[in-house]
Amino acid sequence: MITICIPVYNYDVTSLVNELSSQAKLLGVQHEIIIIDDCSDSFKELNKRVCEKHTYIELSENIGRARIRNLFLKYAKYEYLLFLDCDSLIGAADFLSKYIDIITDAPSVVCGGRVYNEKRPKRERLLSWKYGVLRESQPYLVRQEYPNKSFMTNNFLIKRTILDTIRFDERIVKYGHEDTLFGFSLKKENIIITHIDNPVINGDVELNGEYLKKTREGIVNLLNILKYTEYKDDLISDITLLKFYEKVKKSEAFIYFTFILFKPLITFLLAKGYVNLYLFDYYKLGVLIENLRVSSRKS
C-alpha cells in the first residue's frame, strides 16, 4: 500500500524509523521503509542497525536533494510514496493513519505540513526557528489557499505514477528550491496538491550561520533555475522574493549600494541571533541583487 521514503544525510534516523514502523504495524497495512543515505560523513553505522529490518541503501557519492528523491522509484514497490526528511519528528500517534485514510480518496499529491518546537531555542539557532515558526509553519487551510506554492518536500505523499511522470529536476544539484520547481511543475500539469493537518516537527533547528549559508546557496540555485526554465515569467510570479524584486527593480542601484554598505553589520546581527524577519527579507533581496549583478558582469 505505502512506501515510506527517507533520504538521509548526516542524521540519526533511529527515532523516526522506530516510530513509523510501530505505527505501521499497529495499523496492519502493507508497507515498507526505504532509507537512502546520500554519502553521509556520520551516523552510517547507527542508521544501518536501526534499518536491519528495512531497506537501507548507501550511496558512494552525494547526489543531492532532487536526484535522491527520484531514486526511490527504483526501489519502491507500492503505489503511494510517503517522503519524510530525516530530521522529522512524529508528534502524533495517528500520523501514518491520516495518510492511509486519505489514500482511499486516490489523491495525486498530499502535503502534511511542518511545525517547530514551541520552546524558543538559544540565540545561536534563533534565525531558522523564528523564520520557521512565523513563515513556514502555516495551517493546512492557509496552505490550501495556494496549494502548489505551499509545496514542501519534508512531508508529502505522492502517487507513484505522478512522480514517474513529473520528476524532481536533477539539474538542481545544490541546496534549495527543488521543492519550488516541483510544485510549479505539478501546477503546469494541472495537478493540484491536497493539504491536510498532519505535520511533522522539525527536529533540527540549524545554527544561524549555517542557515544564512543555505539561504545564499538557495538564492544562487534559484537564479540558475531561471536560466533554463521555459516558464520563467510564470515562476517569477509564483516566488515571493522574485515577485518583490520585480516591484522594486527601479530602485535596484540604491538597494544594492545600501546592502553592500551595511552587509557586514546585517550579517553579523543575523548570525548572532538578533533576528528581525524584515531585516532578513532585506538580506535576501540584497543577496539576490548582488548575484544578479555578478552574473550580468560575467555574461
C-alpha positions as a printed NumPy array, in Angstrom:
array([[  0.   ,   0.   ,   0.   ],
       [  2.618,   2.579,   1.051],
       [  6.373,   3.02 ,   0.745],
       [  7.946,   5.355,   3.298],
       [ 10.952,   7.103,   1.761],
       [ 13.588,   8.74 ,   3.946],
       [ 16.603,  10.383,   2.295],
       [ 19.364,  10.705,   4.899],
       [ 22.359,  12.969,   5.211],
       [ 24.343,  13.112,   8.466],
       [ 21.422,  12.451,  10.774],
       [ 20.362,   9.739,  13.213],
       [ 17.016,   8.318,  11.996],
       [ 16.56 ,   5.811,  14.837],
       [ 13.622,   7.581,  16.487],
       [ 11.886,   8.341,  13.185],
       [ 12.174,   4.811,  11.78 ],
       [ 11.096,   3.155,  15.021],
       [  8.019,   5.371,  15.365],
       [  6.932,   4.863,  11.757],
       [  7.497,   1.119,  11.985],
       [  5.473,   0.94 ,  15.195],
       [  2.554,   2.915,  13.739],
       [  2.532,   0.836,  10.547],
       [  2.426,  -2.447,  12.482],
       [ -0.451,  -1.236,  14.654],
       [ -2.404,  -0.297,  11.529],
       [ -1.68 ,  -3.659,   9.94 ],
       [ -1.124,  -2.13 ,   6.493],
       [  1.207,  -3.286,   3.758],
       [  4.221,  -1.05 ,   3.936],
       [  7.953,  -0.767,   3.544],
       [ 10.517,   1.735,   4.781],
       [ 13.388,   2.665,   2.493],
       [ 16.345,   4.731,   3.661],
       [ 18.865,   6.072,   1.169],
       [ 21.983,   7.626,   2.648],
       [ 23.376,  10.402,   0.445],
       [ 27.044,   9.729,   1.204],
       [ 26.955,  10.909,   4.817],
       [ 30.067,  11.573,   6.888],
       [ 28.497,  10.304,  10.11 ],
       [ 25.718,   8.152,  11.649],
       [ 26.059,   5.44 ,   8.975],
       [ 26.655,   2.517,  11.343],
       [ 23.926,   3.699,  13.706],
       [ 21.408,   4.002,  10.879],
       [ 22.361,   0.616,   9.435],
       [ 21.494,  -1.045,  12.732],
       [ 18.056,   0.533,  13.031],
       [ 17.344,  -0.3  ,   9.395],
       [ 18.157,  -4.025,   9.616],
       [ 14.517,  -4.964,   9.005],
       [ 14.069,  -2.321,   6.312],
       [ 15.705,  -1.388,   3.019],
       [ 18.912,   0.577,   3.507],
       [ 20.935,   1.939,   0.569],
       [ 24.22 ,   3.764,   0.927],
       [ 25.418,   5.978,  -1.924],
       [ 29.117,   6.346,  -2.709],
       [ 28.706,   9.973,  -3.787],
       [ 26.404,  12.803,  -2.814],
       [ 23.75 ,  13.22 ,  -5.498],
       [ 21.632,  15.994,  -3.991],
       [ 18.078,  16.564,  -2.816],
       [ 16.356,  16.317,  -6.218],
       [ 18.013,  13.242,  -7.672],
       [ 17.845,  11.198,  -4.454],
       [ 14.056,  11.591,  -4.311],
       [ 13.715,  10.31 ,  -7.864],
       [ 15.966,   7.375,  -6.966],
       [ 13.354,   5.956,  -4.569],
       [ 11.279,   4.958,  -7.603],
       [ 13.91 ,   2.327,  -8.377],
       [ 13.358,   0.545,  -5.06 ],
       [  9.742,   1.273,  -4.04 ],
       [  7.144,  -1.421,  -4.708],
       [  3.909,   0.228,  -3.568],
       [  1.534,   2.635,  -5.299],
       [  1.993,   5.523,  -2.863],
       [  5.272,   7.01 ,  -1.672],
       [  5.47 ,   8.972,   1.57 ],
       [  8.551,  11.213,   1.706],
       [  9.88 ,  12.436,   5.034],
       [ 13.024,  14.421,   5.776],
       [ 15.432,  12.569,   8.031],
       [ 15.234,  15.255,  10.747],
       [ 11.461,  14.887,  11.091],
       [  9.906,  14.063,  14.44 ],
       [  6.499,  12.39 ,  14.587],
       [  4.361,  14.156,  17.162],
       [  1.044,  12.32 ,  16.753],
       [  0.121,   8.662,  17.216],
       [ -2.236,   8.846,  14.226],
       [  0.3  ,  10.427,  11.853],
       [  0.53 ,   7.458,   9.495],
       [ -3.163,   6.598,   9.734],
       [ -4.112,  10.049,   8.406],
       [ -2.155,   9.324,   5.222],
       [ -3.585,   5.802,   4.979],
       [ -7.107,   7.2  ,   5.319],
       [ -6.645,   9.767,   2.574],
       [ -5.25 ,   7.164,   0.158],
       [ -8.803,   5.827,  -0.208],
       [ -9.667,   9.096,  -1.973],
       [ -6.934,   8.355,  -4.573],
       [ -5.152,  11.727,  -4.311],
       [ -2.225,  12.668,  -6.55 ],
       [ -0.108,  14.621,  -4.06 ],
       [ -0.731,  15.381,  -0.383],
       [  1.256,  17.663,   1.924],
       [  1.044,  17.269,   5.694],
       [  2.961,  20.35 ,   6.767],
       [  5.675,  21.231,   9.249],
       [  5.748,  22.735,  12.719],
       [  8.523,  23.728,  15.092],
       [  9.052,  23.067,  18.761],
       [  7.326,  25.807,  20.748],
       [ 10.291,  26.165,  23.076],
       [ 12.434,  29.093,  21.989],
       [ 15.973,  27.885,  21.211],
       [ 19.217,  29.546,  22.205],
       [ 20.136,  32.678,  20.3  ],
       [ 22.604,  30.86 ,  18.024],
       [ 19.685,  28.926,  16.469],
       [ 17.045,  31.641,  16.599],
       [ 17.015,  32.692,  12.927],
       [ 15.97 ,  29.328,  11.495],
       [ 13.47 ,  28.742,  14.299],
       [ 11.833,  32.165,  14.075],
       [ 11.571,  32.022,  10.282],
       [ 10.122,  28.529,  10.525],
       [  7.552,  29.417,  13.177],
       [  6.385,  32.689,  11.618],
       [  6.719,  31.951,   7.889],
       [  6.872,  28.216,   7.166],
       [  4.523,  26.692,   9.727],
       [  1.223,  27.508,   8.076],
       [ -2.074,  25.795,   8.998],
       [ -3.344,  23.495,   6.271],
       [ -6.284,  25.788,   5.45 ],
       [ -3.838,  28.627,   4.726],
       [ -1.621,  26.316,   2.67 ],
       [ -4.652,  25.131,   0.735],
       [ -5.325,  28.689,  -0.497],
       [ -2.153,  28.495,  -2.608],
       [ -1.738,  24.717,  -2.797],
       [  1.135,  24.329,  -5.232],
       [  3.045,  27.36 ,  -3.997],
       [  2.939,  25.859,  -0.492],
       [  4.573,  22.57 ,  -1.508],
       [  7.452,  21.357,   0.681],
       [  9.405,  18.132,   0.347],
       [  9.788,  17.423,   4.056],
       [  6.435,  15.614,   4.485],
       [  4.408,  14.632,   1.444],
       [  2.588,  11.688,  -0.107],
       [  2.63 ,  11.152,  -3.857],
       [  1.164,   8.616,  -6.243],
       [  3.922,   6.623,  -7.871],
       [  2.619,   7.261, -11.406],
       [  2.779,  11.026, -10.812],
       [  6.403,  11.002,  -9.65 ],
       [  7.269,   8.687, -12.525],
       [  5.906,  11.308, -14.928],
       [  6.888,  14.557, -13.208],
       [ 10.225,  14.007, -11.56 ],
       [ 12.327,  16.328,  -9.475],
       [ 14.585,  18.33 , -11.774],
       [ 18.004,  16.676, -11.495],
       [ 19.737,  19.74 , -12.887],
       [ 19.299,  21.096,  -9.365],
       [ 22.363,  19.649,  -7.655],
       [ 22.929,  22.196,  -4.885],
       [ 20.736,  23.216,  -1.981],
       [ 17.429,  24.987,  -2.465],
       [ 14.216,  25.352,  -4.455],
       [ 13.851,  21.819,  -5.782],
       [ 10.508,  21.853,  -3.96 ],
       [  9.543,  25.213,  -5.51 ],
       [ 10.159,  23.955,  -9.022],
       [  8.43 ,  20.619,  -8.386],
       [  5.308,  22.325,  -7.041],
       [  5.316,  24.618, -10.055],
       [  5.739,  21.657, -12.442],
       [  2.712,  19.965, -10.891],
       [  0.727,  23.177, -11.327],
       [  1.637,  23.369, -15.032],
       [  0.201,  19.862, -15.43 ],
       [ -2.994,  20.86 , -13.581],
       [ -2.181,  18.597, -10.639],
       [ -3.409,  20.395,  -7.549],
       [ -1.805,  19.48 ,  -4.231],
       [ -4.068,  18.499,  -1.345],
       [ -3.085,  19.877,   2.062],
       [ -4.026,  18.189,   5.318],
       [ -3.426,  18.833,   9.002],
       [ -0.736,  16.208,   9.603],
       [  2.54 ,  17.989,  10.345],
       [  5.882,  16.639,  11.396],
       [  8.044,  18.516,  13.87 ],
       [ 11.29 ,  19.94 ,  12.544],
       [ 13.849,  18.206,  14.71 ],
       [ 16.987,  20.018,  13.584],
       [ 16.946,  23.787,  14.008],
       [ 20.113,  24.974,  12.288],
       [ 22.765,  27.317,  13.572],
       [ 22.287,  30.883,  12.341],
       [ 25.474,  30.874,  10.28 ],
       [ 24.572,  27.609,   8.572],
       [ 21.069,  28.877,   7.835],
       [ 22.45 ,  32.063,   6.272],
       [ 24.809,  29.963,   4.149],
       [ 21.935,  27.762,   2.937],
       [ 19.846,  30.868,   2.225],
       [ 22.595,  32.246,  -0.017],
       [ 23.004,  28.879,  -1.757],
       [ 19.248,  28.669,  -2.315],
       [ 19.153,  32.106,  -3.963],
       [ 22.043,  31.222,  -6.278],
       [ 20.244,  27.971,  -7.12 ],
       [ 17.054,  29.889,  -7.845],
       [ 18.833,  32.168, -10.309],
       [ 20.333,  29.125, -12.056],
       [ 16.855,  27.599, -12.37 ],
       [ 15.609,  30.778, -14.062],
       [ 18.306,  30.415, -16.708],
       [ 16.914,  27.163, -18.054],
       [ 13.222,  27.012, -17.165],
       [ 10.825,  27.591, -20.033],
       [  8.292,  29.165, -17.679],
       [ 10.483,  31.961, -16.295],
       [  7.79 ,  34.662, -16.087],
       [  5.244,  32.315, -14.501],
       [  7.801,  31.105, -11.985],
       [  8.755,  34.655, -11.031],
       [  5.126,  35.456, -10.252],
       [  4.978,  32.361,  -8.021],
       [  8.01 ,  33.15 ,  -5.84 ],
       [  7.695,  35.885,  -3.22 ],
       [ 11.335,  37.051,  -3.362],
       [ 11.369,  37.348,  -7.16 ],
       [  7.949,  38.959,  -7.213],
       [  9.077,  41.601,  -4.713],
       [ 12.276,  42.202,  -6.671],
       [ 10.216,  42.982,  -9.778],
       [  8.309,  45.603,  -7.781],
       [ 11.442,  47.395,  -6.53 ],
       [ 13.567,  46.857,  -9.626],
       [ 13.715,  50.587, -10.396],
       [ 15.446,  51.151,  -7.06 ],
       [ 17.933,  48.328,  -7.564],
       [ 21.019,  50.544,  -7.629],
       [ 20.103,  52.205,  -4.327],
       [ 19.214,  48.907,  -2.663],
       [ 22.461,  47.376,  -3.849],
       [ 24.521,  50.337,  -2.588],
       [ 22.943,  50.27 ,   0.878],
       [ 23.156,  46.479,   1.059],
       [ 26.885,  46.407,   0.279],
       [ 27.414,  49.243,   2.766],
       [ 25.572,  47.528,   5.609],
       [ 26.085,  43.879,   4.611],
       [ 28.769,  43.168,   7.27 ],
       [ 26.572,  44.613,  10.027],
       [ 23.396,  42.845,   8.82 ],
       [ 25.216,  39.523,   8.508],
       [ 26.72 ,  39.961,  11.969],
       [ 23.348,  40.73 ,  13.574],
       [ 21.566,  37.79 ,  11.919],
       [ 24.418,  35.386,  12.626],
       [ 24.429,  36.405,  16.294],
       [ 20.679,  35.817,  16.562],
       [ 19.417,  39.392,  16.675],
       [ 16.571,  38.394,  14.422],
       [ 14.148,  40.695,  12.683],
       [ 12.467,  38.943,   9.762],
       [ 12.1  ,  42.172,   7.8  ],
       [ 15.856,  42.6  ,   8.086],
       [ 16.239,  39.009,   6.913],
       [ 13.956,  39.774,   3.938],
       [ 16.191,  42.731,   3.094],
       [ 19.252,  40.493,   3.393],
       [ 17.761,  38.001,   0.908],
       [ 16.857,  40.789,  -1.51 ],
       [ 20.385,  42.161,  -1.271],
       [ 21.924,  38.732,  -1.906],
       [ 19.635,  38.307,  -4.92 ],
       [ 20.649,  41.666,  -6.422],
       [ 24.309,  41.053,  -5.642],
       [ 24.265,  37.737,  -7.519],
       [ 22.291,  39.198, -10.42 ],
       [ 24.973,  41.84 , -10.854],
       [ 27.778,  39.298, -10.639],
       [ 26.008,  37.216, -13.28 ],
       [ 25.498,  40.194, -15.611],
       [ 29.206,  41.11 , -15.372],
       [ 30.187,  37.565, -16.363],
       [ 27.883,  37.463, -19.39 ]])
